[in-house]
Amino acid sequence: MTTASRTSRRLRLALPAAAAAVALLLSGCTANDSLAAQYRSGSGQNYIAGDGSVSEYAAGNRGEPVSFSGKLIDGTTVSDKDYAGKVLVVNFWYAGCPPCRVEAPDLEALSKKYAAQGVGFLGVNLYDTASTAESFEKDKGVTYPSVLDRDTGSVLLAFSKTVPPKATPTTLVIDKDGRVAARILGAIPDRSILDTLISDAVAEH
């Protein structure tokens, strides 16, 4: 069985459990997080979300490496070169996005799990000021860096072939060659699904 087949099989097994897991996750949102509560209620107000679909791309169909550059919240410049030869998880978010608030703990947990394996995590904040983004990160305990992309849109543009401009959140797994290996369009259905996508990318050559 090929790696792609094993991954697909593992994801098929994981997806039926994902709905139940998401329900449990949402029920655990803090009562004072009104945006997360709004998302839990299913009202869908004030944001445009993806459909939660998980897409994998075979190594031969990943296209060219993606080059990007942007400034982090602290003003430091970051680019694809900082992650050369490493697996990178890129998450597009903003503080007023209810599903972004819900999935933040899962992303943080996975960033810690894979830190020893050299996997990078990078947020791309699409709309917020530095102070708003920093407040979100402090509230949710997010420790990996984020680019502030609202003024230039340069990082979103770099990934425009893969990331619809209004589907937030979107999470990408970038392989060691800098190519998009997988995409989750919308909130992460379950931590184990993203975990599988990352571990498979780590295992490649």
Salt bridges, closest charged atoms under 4 A:
ASP33 OD1 - ARG101 NE 2.88
ASP33 OD2 - LYS140 NZ 2.73
ASP106 OD1 - ARG191 NE 2.75
GLU108 OE2 - LYS112 NZ 3.70
ASP139 OD2 - ARG101 NH2 3.89
ASP139 OD2 - LYS140 NZ 3.81
ASP151 OD1 - ARG150 NE 3.67
ASP175 OD2 - ARG62 NH1 2.88
ASP175 OD2 - ARG179 NE 3.10
ASP177 OD2 - ARG179 NH2 3.83
ASP177 OD2 - HIS205 NE2 3.28
ASP195 OD2 - LYS113 NZ 2.57
ASP200 OD1 - ARG10 NH1 3.02
GLU204 OE2 - ARG62 NH2 2.75
